[in-house]
C-alpha cells in the first residue's frame, strides 16, 4: 500500500504515525510540510477527503491560530497555505482515505 504523510520530524505524534506506516510495510512518501507546504487547494482536498473542516485541521496551539477564531474556512485555508505551521499534523493519505494522526493510531483506519 502507498501512503503519503505530511510530516514534521520534530513532532512526536508525527514520528509515531510514520513508524506505524513503516511497520505495516507501506510504501511511504514523506512530505515535510514546513519545507514543502501543500497548496491551499491540496489542503482543501485533503480535508474534504478526511471529512474534516479546515478549522478541525487548524493547529490551535499556534499563536497565529488565535487570530482565526472567527474566520471562515476559506480564510483558514488561506492562512494555512501562507503559514504551514498552522496545519495540524500529521495528515496521512492512502487510497482508502485521509486521517489526521491525532492520536497516531487513527492512521490504521486507512491501511
N, C-alpha and C positions, 0 to 999 in steps of 0.2 A: 504494500500500500504506500502511496505517496502522501506526504504531509508537508505543509508549509507552516512554519511558526514565526510569528512576528515577535521577536525576542530581544530582551535586554539582559546581557550576560551578568549584569550587576544585581539582578533581581532573583531572589531565592525561589520564588514561585515559578518564574520563567525557567530557571535551571531545572527545577523539579519536573515541569511539564516536558521539557526537552528530553530529560532522562527517561520518562515514561515512553515517549515516542521511540527513542533509540532502543530501549529494552524490548519493545514489541517488534522490532525489526523493520519499522517503517523507513522508507527512503525519504529523508527529511531535508527540506530546503530551509535554511535558516536565514531569515531576513532580520538584520539588526536595525530595527525600525528607527532608532535615533540617528543612525548614519544614512539609511536609505528609507525614508518615510514613504508609506503608501500615499497615493493621491487621495484627494477628497472623494472622488468617485469610487475608488477602490475601497475606502473606508465605508462608504455608504453601502456598497455591495456586500462587504463582509458582515456588517451589522444586520442587514436585511436577511442574509442567509442564516445568521445566528438567531434571528428572531429577537434582536435587541434594538433598542433605540440608541441613537448616538449618546444621549445622556447616560444610559446604562454602561456605555463604553468609555465614559469620561473618568479619568483618574482624579477623583475628587480631592485627594490629599495634596495635590499640587496647588501652589499659590494661584496660578492663573485660572484654575477651575472656579474659584470663588466668584470671579467676575462674570461667570457664565450661569450663575444661579437661576436667573430668569430668562436665559437665552433660548431661542428656538433651536430645533435640531439642525437647521441649516447653519446657524451661527456657530454651533458647537463643532460641526464638521469643518467649517472654515478655520476655526481656531486650532483644531487638531492637526489639520493639514499644515498650518503655519508653524505650529509649536507641537511637534510629535511627542514631547514629554507628557502631554495631556492625555495620551492614549493609554488606557488601562491595558496591562499586559498579563500574560501573553495571549495573543489571539492565535488559534490553531485552525487550519483549514485542511480538510481531506475531501475526498469525493462524497463522503457521507454527510458533510455539513461543516459548520464553523462553531467553535466554542471559545469562550473566554475562560482561560485556565485558572480560575479562582473558585474553588480550590483546584489545584493541578489535576486531580483525579477526574475532573469533568471531561478531559480530553479523551478518556477511554470510551465515552459515549459515541464518538465518531471514528473509532478504529475498527 
